[in-house]
Amino acid sequence: VGSEMCIRDRLLDVDSLLNSNIISNDLFVAINTLSYKEKLAIGESYFRFFATQIDWNGKPSKLALLIDITNEVIKENTLLETLEKATDESMTDKLTGLYNRRKLDQAVKSGLGDNFAVIIADIDWFKLYNDHYGHSSGDLCLVEVAQAIKDNLRDGDDLAIRYGGEEFVLVLFNSTLCQAENVANRIQAAVVDIAIGYSESDLKHLSLSFGITHSDEFIYLKWPDILELADRRLYQAKDTGRAKFVSSGATGLAEYVSINS
């Protein structure tokens, strides 16, 4: 009790502490305006605050009540950090470290803005690779491809989602179509550099195919339509030789031809 009173005295003894700046301006404002504060910061402590006008021996006065809630605030902040971490983990694919579909659903519900690109990437011949070399090698392949994707996104809030199996969805915010195509090229080049060999593929190593859409292509931004068009373009890339991207009226070949030659 004595230590608590000492702390209270240090906080409220205005005469002795005018030059120490311990009493915050917020406290003086709260007293003067007769405010109620659910959480008032004073130094490193937090208080619940209430002030009211009273008559004190015939003189108009102000009565202020401070309740120390520092421990409550610390517990609340710790709980929020724990919940945030748990939420983030629930939206992360455990194998690759990329986000999962729950994160994508959350982003779509929150709104993607008016200027974004969507890329669907799929590992070519992955099912055959998985059957040929086994699931452990397949998992390692997924991890390496996921790392290549993370390393070659733009700086910022772009999302990389493991959508299912060997398929990935990338959402590039505030992106042009050209920037999205460049991202696809960089990811492809990084995957080729990893040189995950597979003798049964036409290229003798694994590669990616991409379908790319941009929000400018749609009058009404309906997420299912955007995703469906990107998916159709992905399969167009696969049907026309794989290891390429297909976007609006364009097929990305030049970069891959130079890599594979």
N, C-alpha and C positions, 0 to 999 in steps of 0.2 A: 504493500500500500504506500509506504514511504517513497519508494522509487517512482511510482505512478504519479504521486503528488508533485514530486520534484520535476518530472517531465511536464506536467500540466503547468507548473509555475514558470518553467522556462518558456513555454509557448505563449503564456498569457500575460506575463509581467511586462507591460508595454514600457513603463518608465525606465526599467533597467536594460531593455533590449532595443531601444529605438534605433541604435546604430548597428545592430547585429544582423538586421534583415531576416530574422527568423520568422517573425509574424508576416505572413504573406499579404499582399494587397487584396487577394481574393477574400481573406477573412474580414478585413476592414470593410470591403464593399458589401459582403454578406450581412454584416452587423448594421451598417448604415441603411441598407435597403430592406432590413427585416426579412431576409430571405430564408428559405428552407433549402438545404443542400443535402442530397442523398450521399454524396461522396465528395468531400472537400479536401484537397491536398494541402498540407502544411508541412513544408520541408519534405522529409521522407515518410511522413505519417499521413494517415487518412482518417477523416472524422465525418460523422453524420452531424449536421449543424442545424440549429433552429434559433431564431431570434424573434423577440416580441417586445412591444412597448408596455412598460409597467409604471406604476406610481411608486416611487421609493421615498418614504417619509415626506410625502407631499411634493416631491420633485419628479417631473417626467424623466423616466430612465429607460434604458434598454437592457433586457435580460437575454443573454446568449447561452445556449447549451451545446456543448461539444461532447460527442460520444466517440471514443476511440474504436475504429473499425479496421485498423491496420491489418490485424491477423485475418479478418474476414476477407479483405481485399487480396491478401497474399494467397489464401486458399482458393479464392475465386479465379485468380490469374493462373494458378497452377492447374486447376481443373480445366480451364479453357484451353491451355496449352496441351494438356493430355487429350482432350476431345479433338482438337485440331489435328494432332498427330495421328490419332486413331482414325479420323475421317480420311486423312490423306492416305493412310495405309490401306483403307478399305477401297480406295479408288486407284490402287496401284497393282499392276500385274506382278505377281511375286517372281516369276521366272525372269522377265526381261527388265523390270524396273520402269517400264513405260506405264502411262496411265491405262486404265481399263475402260470398258464401255460405260460404267457408271459415271466416270468423269466426263465422258463425252455427252451423256444424257444431261448432266448438270449444266454443262456449257451451253448446250442447245436451248435448254429451258431458260437460262439466264439471258440468252440473246448473243448472237455472234457479230452483231454490227451490220454495216451496210457494204463493207468492202473487204471481202475475205476470199481465200482460195481453199479448196478441199482436194487433197491428194489421197487416193487409195493405192497402196503399194502391196504387191504380192510377190513372194519368193517363187521364182520359176522352178518347176520340176521338184518342188519340195516334198511332196508325198512320195514320189519315187526315191528321192534321196533318203527320206526317213526310213522307208522299207529296206533300202539297200544297205545303209550303214547302221541302222538301229536308232532307237529313240534318244539315247544319250547324246549321240552325235547330232541328232536333229535339234535337241535342246540347246546344245552349244552353238549350233548354227543360228538359231533364233536369237540367242544372247548377243552374238557378234553383229548380226544385222541390226538389232535394236540399238546397239552402241553406235553403229555407223549412222543411224537415223538421228540419234540425239546429238552427235557431234556435228552434224551438218544442217541442223535447223538454224534459222536466223536467231539473232539475239532477241529476247523479248518474251512474249507470252504464248508463242506458238505451241500448240498441243500435239503430242505424239501419242497415239492410242494403239495398243495391241487389240485389234478388233475381234480377232478370233483365229486360232490356228496360226497360219503363216501370213495372215493379212493384217495390214496396218492402215490406220486412217490418220492423216495429218491435217490439222486445221491451222492455216496461216492467217492471222489477223492483220488488217491493214496491209494487204499484199496485192500486188498486181499479178496478172497471169504470168508475165515474164519472170517475175521473182519466184513464183511457184515452180515453173519449169526449171529454173536454175537450181532450186533446192533438189528437185528430182535428179537432175544431172549430177550434183555433188554426192548425193547418197549413192547413186549407181556407181560412180567412180570409186567411192570408198569401199563399197562391197566388192567390186572387182579387185581392188588393191589387197583386200584380205585374202583373196585367192582361195576360196573354199572349193577345193577340187571335187569334180563329179564327172567321172568318165562317160556316163551315160547321157549327159547333156550335149546339145549341139555345140556349146561353147567350151565344154570341158571344165567348166566351173559354174557355180551358182550365180544368178543375176536376179534382177528385179524387173517387174513390169508395173507401169503406173497408169492410172486414169486420173485426169485433172479437170476440175471444174472451177468456175469463178462466179461470184455473186452477180457480176454484171450481166451474166447470161440470162438472168431470171427477172421477170417483171415482179413477180410475187415470190419472196424468199421463203419457200417451203422446204424444210430440211429433207424430208423423204425424197423430193424431186432432185435436189442437189446431189444427195448421196447416190441415188439411182443412176443419174447421168454419169457420175464419176465411175461407178461400177461398170456401166456399159462400155465406157472407154477403156477401162482396165482390160476387159475381155477382148475388146478390139485389138489392144496391144498384144495380148497373148495369141489371138488368132492370126496375127500378121507377123509372127516371128519371135515374139517375146523380147526381153531385154531392151525395152523402149518405153517412152511415155506417149500417150495420146491425149491431146487437149482439144480446145475448140478449133477444129479445122486444121490442126497441126499434128504431125507425128514426129517425135524427137528421135532422130536416128544418128545425126552427124557425130555427136559426142561418143556414142557407143561404138560406131564403126571404127573410130580412131582408137578407142580403147582396146577393141577386140582384134584389130588388125595386127 
